[in-house]
Amino acid sequence: LRIIDASRNFLKPNNDSLRFDDLKKSLSHLETLDVTLNQKCRTVDHRSFIQKSLLPQLDEIKVLVTIWQEKSNVEHNCIGSSAAHRDPTLLRSQLEPWGTVNLRRRLVRDFGMEPTDPKVVDRAGVMYLLLRCYYEEGMLELKKLGDDDEDVVVANTNNSDNDNGGNVNDVCSNEHLNLGIGKRHTIKIDGTPVREDLRNELLTELRDWRHNDKRGGSSNNRERPSINAKCYMILRAPAVVSPSNSSSGNNENNDDGTTVVTKVSRREKRRHKKMEGNVKLWNLALRAMKETDPEFATRCSEIAVTYGFTGSPHIDRQNASPFYGLALGEFTEGTGCVNVECSPRIVAEMNTKNRLGRVDGRWPHWVGGYDVEREERFSLIYYDTMSAYETPGPAIFKIPMEC
């Protein structure tokens, strides 16, 4: 036996899973061990570990591992180094948060395509096929490369020759499709209004926070650099320090949602210091949540405080459940909404200006356009990473105003 194809499995880079000792004893002529497309074997270190574990008997063996980081660096496999560097109006940017497996599944389930072979069709190829499907259904608008932004090719609705006088294959180049504007069906939803006097208190506190280095409101503070925001700060639910200061390291939860910490780390001390400067902001924000959703307020573990948050299509994979968003400031009504993909063909615009909107961030979502240079937009994002994980369901939880 010279080749073992163990691809597309659930193998782990350890002896219990790959049986290194048995391989070395029984398969002295083994030349190739293929463990590609195994989610638990996916890094350069994993590949090196497997190779070293087979020494010295199998010193010339070729170990094949799908290195996802290397795959993403291949041209066209991903656009933009992070969500902050992607144009949210492009359909490709809106789809980029999805893993390649999800995109392959979408091609088959939603567009009736034949399954693609990962060894033949990489992520870039899957994206091309998927964007082509959207284009042919009229949900992607192509720009004429090199022309003014206003000069576009109207989204195609059939497979016939287009207005350019060429075949659809000539128009749908990879470069054209990557720059295609998303034209999926959009529905509009309003969040739950927050009472005016509380909004005013919050806005006053946020304006004081902005540009205040001691409170974390400076433009140098971007605690989540993958997001395009002028300032991004995360406040975590206050922890109650046990008087005994036990060294056991075990934490206990109180009925009021706070956490009793029996041993304080340096990181926790830094979080506590940050909370000291923003305790009023935290309390006001939590009061707004208690008036809207008292149950969620008890398990809200973090609040992201942002200024100038825009675009950034992403998925919040660490969230245990849906989140709430509240936007405040002087910006045009109906802009700066939280956009979220509800299904492959539908996007919802959640209006969170002066409102708390509930959205499941385990679906791709981003902040819609507004005049970020001239207008003022603060946002508070309430989320939970500590509770039991809830299986994602719908992306939105209210009946839309427009369909």
C-alpha positions as CSV (number, residue, x, y, z in Angstrom):
1,L,0.0,0.0,0.0
2,R,1.5,3.3,-1.1
3,I,-1.3,5.8,-0.9
4,I,-3.9,6.3,1.9
5,D,-6.8,8.6,1.0
6,A,-8.3,9.7,4.3
7,S,-9.7,12.9,3.1
8,R,-13.1,14.3,4.0
9,N,-13.1,12.7,7.4
10,F,-13.1,13.8,11.0
11,L,-9.6,12.8,11.8
12,K,-7.5,14.6,14.4
13,P,-3.7,15.1,14.5
14,N,-3.0,12.6,17.2
15,N,-2.0,9.0,17.6
16,D,-5.5,7.9,18.7
17,S,-7.0,9.1,15.5
18,L,-4.2,8.5,12.9
19,R,-2.5,5.4,14.6
20,F,1.1,6.5,13.8
21,D,2.7,3.4,15.4
22,D,0.6,1.1,13.3
23,L,1.4,3.0,10.1
24,K,5.1,2.8,10.8
25,K,5.1,-0.9,11.6
26,S,2.8,-2.2,8.9
27,L,3.1,0.2,5.9
28,S,6.8,0.6,5.2
29,H,6.2,1.4,1.6
30,L,3.6,4.2,2.3
31,E,4.4,7.2,0.1
32,T,1.3,9.5,0.6
33,L,-1.1,10.1,3.5
34,D,-3.9,12.3,2.3
35,V,-5.8,14.0,5.2
36,T,-7.1,16.9,3.2
37,L,-10.5,18.5,4.0
38,N,-10.4,17.4,7.6
39,Q,-11.4,20.3,9.8
40,K,-9.3,19.2,12.7
41,C,-6.2,18.8,10.5
42,R,-5.9,22.2,9.0
43,T,-2.7,24.1,10.0
44,V,1.0,24.0,9.1
45,D,1.7,22.8,12.6
46,H,-0.7,19.9,12.2
47,R,1.1,18.9,9.0
48,S,4.5,19.1,10.7
49,F,3.4,17.1,13.7
50,I,2.0,14.3,11.5
51,Q,5.3,14.2,9.5
52,K,7.4,14.1,12.6
53,S,5.2,11.4,14.2
54,L,5.9,9.1,11.3
55,L,9.7,9.4,11.6
56,P,12.1,7.7,11.2
57,Q,10.5,4.8,9.4
58,L,8.5,6.9,6.9
59,D,10.9,9.8,6.5
60,E,10.0,10.5,2.8
61,I,6.2,10.3,3.2
62,K,4.1,13.1,1.6
63,V,1.5,14.3,4.0
64,L,-1.4,16.2,2.3
65,V,-3.3,18.7,4.5
66,T,-5.7,21.4,3.5
67,I,-4.1,24.5,5.0
68,W,-7.1,26.9,5.1
69,Q,-4.9,30.0,5.7
70,E,-2.9,29.1,2.5
71,K,-6.1,28.6,0.6
72,S,-7.5,32.0,1.6
73,N,-4.3,33.7,0.4
74,V,-4.7,32.3,-3.1
75,E,-5.8,35.1,-5.5
76,H,-9.6,35.5,-5.7
77,N,-10.2,32.9,-3.0
78,C,-11.1,35.7,-0.6
79,I,-11.4,39.5,-1.2
80,G,-10.2,41.8,1.5
81,S,-8.0,40.8,4.4
82,S,-10.9,41.2,6.8
83,A,-14.5,42.5,7.0
84,A,-13.2,46.0,7.5
85,H,-11.6,46.0,4.0
86,R,-14.7,44.8,2.0
87,D,-17.1,47.0,0.2
88,P,-20.5,46.1,1.7
89,T,-22.4,46.9,-1.4
90,L,-20.7,44.1,-3.4
91,L,-22.6,40.8,-3.3
92,R,-19.2,39.0,-3.1
93,S,-18.5,40.9,0.2
94,Q,-21.9,40.0,1.6
95,L,-21.2,36.3,0.9
96,E,-17.6,36.3,2.0
97,P,-18.4,35.5,5.7
98,W,-19.8,32.1,4.8
99,G,-17.5,29.1,4.8
100,T,-16.8,27.4,1.5
101,V,-18.9,24.3,2.6
102,N,-21.9,26.6,3.1
103,L,-21.4,28.2,-0.3
104,R,-21.2,24.7,-2.0
105,R,-24.4,23.7,-0.2
106,R,-26.1,26.9,-1.4
107,L,-25.2,26.1,-5.0
108,V,-26.9,22.7,-4.8
109,R,-29.9,23.4,-2.5
110,D,-30.9,26.9,-3.7
111,F,-29.7,27.1,-7.3
112,G,-30.0,23.5,-8.4
113,M,-26.3,23.1,-9.4
114,E,-24.4,19.8,-9.4
115,P,-22.2,19.3,-6.3
116,T,-18.6,20.5,-6.8
117,D,-15.5,18.5,-6.0
118,P,-13.3,20.4,-3.5
119,K,-10.2,19.0,-5.2
120,V,-11.2,20.5,-8.5
121,V,-13.2,23.6,-7.7
122,D,-11.7,25.8,-5.0
123,R,-13.4,28.6,-3.1
124,A,-12.8,31.1,-5.9
125,G,-14.5,28.7,-8.3
126,V,-17.4,28.2,-6.0
127,M,-17.8,32.0,-5.7
128,Y,-17.7,32.4,-9.5
129,L,-20.5,29.8,-9.9
130,L,-22.6,31.3,-7.2
131,L,-22.3,34.9,-8.3
132,R,-23.1,33.8,-11.8
133,C,-26.3,32.2,-10.5
134,Y,-27.2,35.4,-8.8
135,Y,-26.5,37.4,-11.9
136,E,-28.7,35.2,-14.0
137,E,-31.6,35.7,-11.5
138,G,-31.2,39.5,-11.6
139,M,-29.8,39.8,-8.1
140,L,-26.4,41.1,-9.1
141,E,-25.7,44.3,-11.1
142,L,-22.4,44.4,-13.1
143,K,-20.2,47.5,-13.4
144,K,-18.5,48.2,-16.7
145,L,-14.9,48.0,-15.7
146,G,-13.0,51.3,-16.3
147,D,-16.2,53.4,-16.8
148,D,-17.9,55.8,-14.4
149,D,-19.6,54.3,-11.4
150,E,-23.0,55.4,-12.8
151,D,-22.5,53.4,-16.0
152,V,-23.6,49.8,-15.2
153,V,-24.9,46.8,-16.9
154,V,-28.4,46.2,-15.7
155,A,-28.7,42.8,-13.9
156,N,-29.4,40.0,-16.4
157,T,-32.6,38.1,-16.0
158,N,-32.0,35.3,-18.6
159,N,-29.3,33.4,-20.4
160,S,-29.7,35.3,-23.7
161,D,-27.2,37.7,-25.2
162,N,-27.0,40.9,-23.2
163,D,-27.0,44.5,-24.1
164,N,-23.3,44.6,-24.6
165,G,-23.7,42.6,-27.8
166,G,-21.6,39.7,-26.4
167,N,-22.3,36.4,-24.9
168,V,-23.1,36.2,-21.2
169,N,-19.9,34.3,-20.6
170,D,-17.9,37.3,-21.9
171,V,-19.6,39.7,-19.5
172,C,-19.5,37.3,-16.5
173,S,-15.7,37.3,-16.0
174,N,-14.5,36.6,-12.5
175,E,-13.4,40.2,-12.2
176,H,-16.8,41.5,-13.3
177,L,-18.7,39.3,-10.9
178,N,-16.5,40.1,-7.9
179,L,-17.4,43.8,-8.4
180,G,-21.1,43.1,-8.9
181,I,-23.5,45.1,-6.7
182,G,-25.9,43.0,-4.6
183,K,-29.5,43.4,-5.6
184,R,-31.2,40.8,-3.5
185,H,-34.8,41.5,-2.3
186,T,-34.7,43.8,0.7
187,I,-37.3,43.9,3.5
188,K,-37.4,46.7,6.1
189,I,-37.9,46.4,9.9
190,D,-38.0,48.8,12.8
191,G,-36.6,48.0,16.1
192,T,-38.3,48.7,19.4
193,P,-38.2,52.4,20.3
194,V,-36.2,53.5,23.4
195,R,-37.8,56.2,25.5
196,E,-36.5,59.7,24.6
197,D,-35.2,60.8,28.0
198,L,-33.2,57.6,28.3
199,R,-31.9,58.1,24.8
200,N,-30.8,61.6,25.6
201,E,-28.9,60.5,28.7
202,L,-27.2,57.8,26.7
203,L,-26.2,60.1,23.9
204,T,-24.8,62.6,26.4
205,E,-22.7,59.9,28.0
206,L,-21.5,58.6,24.6
207,R,-20.5,62.1,23.5
208,D,-18.4,62.4,26.7
209,W,-16.9,59.0,26.0
210,R,-15.9,60.0,22.5
211,H,-12.3,61.4,22.4
212,N,-11.8,60.6,26.1
213,D,-8.6,58.5,26.2
214,K,-9.2,57.6,29.8
215,R,-12.6,56.1,29.0
216,G,-11.4,54.2,25.8
217,G,-13.2,56.6,23.4
218,S,-10.2,57.7,21.4
219,S,-9.8,56.9,17.7
220,N,-6.7,54.8,18.7
221,N,-8.9,52.4,20.5
222,R,-10.1,49.7,18.1
223,E,-10.5,46.6,20.1
224,R,-11.9,44.7,17.1
225,P,-9.7,45.8,14.2
226,S,-11.4,43.5,11.7
227,I,-14.4,45.9,11.9
228,N,-14.4,49.3,10.1
229,A,-15.1,51.7,12.9
230,K,-13.4,54.9,14.1
231,C,-13.6,53.6,17.7
232,Y,-14.6,50.2,19.0
233,M,-14.6,49.4,22.7
234,I,-16.0,46.3,24.5
235,L,-17.4,46.4,28.0
236,R,-17.9,43.1,29.8
237,A,-20.4,42.4,32.5
238,P,-19.0,43.4,35.9
239,A,-17.5,40.6,37.9
240,V,-17.9,40.5,41.7
241,V,-14.6,39.6,43.4
242,S,-15.0,37.1,46.3
243,P,-13.7,38.4,49.6
244,S,-11.9,35.1,50.2
245,N,-9.9,35.5,47.0
246,S,-9.6,31.8,46.7
247,S,-7.0,30.3,44.5
248,S,-9.2,27.6,43.2
249,G,-10.0,29.6,40.0
250,N,-13.6,28.6,40.0
251,N,-16.3,31.2,39.1
252,E,-19.9,31.2,40.4
253,N,-22.9,32.9,38.8
254,N,-25.3,35.1,40.9
255,D,-29.0,35.3,40.3
256,D,-28.6,38.9,39.1
257,G,-26.4,37.8,36.2
258,T,-23.1,39.0,37.7
259,T,-20.2,36.6,38.1
260,V,-18.4,35.9,41.3
261,V,-14.7,35.6,40.5
262,T,-12.6,33.8,43.1
263,K,-9.3,34.7,41.5
264,V,-8.6,37.9,39.6
265,S,-6.3,37.8,36.6
266,R,-4.4,40.7,35.1
267,R,-6.8,40.8,32.2
268,E,-9.8,41.0,34.6
269,K,-8.1,43.8,36.4
270,R,-7.8,45.8,33.1
271,R,-11.4,45.1,32.3
272,H,-12.4,46.3,35.8
273,K,-10.4,49.5,35.3
274,K,-12.1,50.1,32.0
275,M,-15.5,49.5,33.5
276,E,-14.8,52.0,36.4
277,G,-14.6,54.8,33.8
278,N,-17.8,53.6,32.0
279,V,-20.0,52.3,34.7
280,K,-22.6,55.0,34.1
281,L,-22.7,54.2,30.4
282,W,-23.0,50.4,31.2
283,N,-25.9,51.0,33.6
284,L,-27.8,53.3,31.2
285,A,-27.4,50.9,28.3
286,L,-28.5,48.0,30.5
287,R,-31.5,50.0,31.7
288,A,-32.6,50.4,28.1
289,M,-32.3,46.7,27.5
290,K,-34.2,45.8,30.7
291,E,-37.1,47.9,29.5
292,T,-37.1,46.1,26.1
293,D,-36.1,42.5,26.9
294,P,-35.6,41.9,30.7
295,E,-34.7,38.3,30.1
296,F,-31.9,39.1,27.7
297,A,-30.6,41.8,30.0
298,T,-29.9,39.2,32.7
299,R,-27.5,37.2,30.3
300,C,-26.0,40.0,28.3
301,S,-22.3,39.4,28.8
302,E,-20.8,42.2,26.7
303,I,-21.7,45.5,25.1
304,A,-19.7,46.8,22.2
305,V,-19.6,50.6,22.2
306,T,-18.7,52.0,18.8
307,Y,-18.5,55.3,16.9
308,G,-18.3,55.5,13.1
309,F,-19.1,51.8,12.6
310,T,-19.8,51.2,8.9
311,G,-20.0,48.3,6.4
312,S,-17.9,45.3,7.5
313,P,-19.9,42.2,6.4
314,H,-19.2,39.5,9.0
315,I,-20.5,36.7,11.2
316,D,-20.3,36.7,15.0
317,R,-19.3,33.1,15.5
318,Q,-18.6,33.5,19.3
319,N,-22.2,34.6,20.0
320,A,-24.3,32.1,22.0
321,S,-27.6,33.7,20.8
322,P,-29.0,36.6,18.8
323,F,-27.8,40.2,19.7
324,Y,-29.5,43.6,20.0
325,G,-28.3,46.8,18.4
326,L,-29.1,50.4,19.3
327,A,-27.8,53.4,17.2
328,L,-27.8,57.0,18.5
329,G,-26.7,60.3,17.1
330,E,-27.3,62.9,14.4
331,F,-27.5,60.8,11.2
332,T,-30.2,60.6,8.5
333,E,-33.3,58.5,9.4
334,G,-33.4,55.3,7.4
335,T,-29.6,55.1,7.0
336,G,-27.0,53.2,9.0
337,C,-29.3,50.3,9.4
338,V,-28.1,46.8,10.4
339,N,-28.4,44.7,7.3
340,V,-28.6,40.9,7.7
341,E,-29.0,38.1,5.3
342,C,-32.3,36.3,6.0
343,S,-32.0,33.7,3.3
344,P,-30.0,33.3,0.1
345,R,-32.3,35.7,-1.8
346,I,-33.5,38.1,1.0
347,V,-31.7,40.8,3.1
348,A,-33.4,42.6,6.0
349,E,-32.7,46.2,6.9
350,M,-33.1,46.6,10.7
351,N,-33.6,50.3,11.6
352,T,-31.9,50.7,14.9
353,K,-31.8,54.5,15.1
354,N,-33.2,55.3,18.6
355,R,-34.4,51.7,18.6
356,L,-33.3,48.3,19.9
357,G,-33.3,45.8,17.1
358,R,-32.9,42.1,17.6
359,V,-30.8,40.3,14.9
360,D,-29.0,36.9,14.8
361,G,-25.4,37.7,14.2
362,R,-24.6,34.1,13.3
363,W,-25.9,35.2,9.8
364,P,-23.8,37.6,7.6
365,H,-24.6,41.2,8.6
366,W,-23.2,44.7,8.2
367,V,-24.0,48.3,8.7
368,G,-25.7,50.1,5.8
369,G,-24.4,53.3,4.3
370,Y,-24.6,56.8,5.9
371,D,-22.4,59.9,5.6
372,V,-19.7,58.6,8.0
373,E,-17.5,61.7,7.5
374,R,-20.2,64.3,8.2
375,E,-22.7,62.5,10.4
376,E,-22.6,61.3,14.0
377,R,-23.5,57.6,14.6
378,F,-22.9,55.8,17.9
379,S,-24.0,52.2,18.4
380,L,-24.4,49.8,21.3
381,I,-24.2,46.2,20.5
382,Y,-25.5,43.8,23.2
383,Y,-24.5,40.2,23.0
384,D,-24.1,37.0,25.0
385,T,-21.1,34.7,24.8
386,M,-21.4,32.9,28.2
387,S,-24.8,31.2,28.1
388,A,-25.7,27.8,26.7
389,Y,-25.4,27.9,22.9
390,E,-28.7,28.4,21.1
391,T,-29.0,26.8,17.6
392,P,-29.4,29.6,15.0
393,G,-32.9,30.0,13.7
394,P,-34.3,33.0,11.8
395,A,-32.1,36.1,11.3
396,I,-34.9,38.5,12.3
397,F,-37.7,38.3,14.8
398,K,-40.3,40.9,13.7
399,I,-42.8,41.0,10.8
400,P,-41.3,43.4,8.2
401,M,-43.0,46.6,7.2
402,E,-42.2,46.2,3.5
403,C,-41.9,43.0,1.5
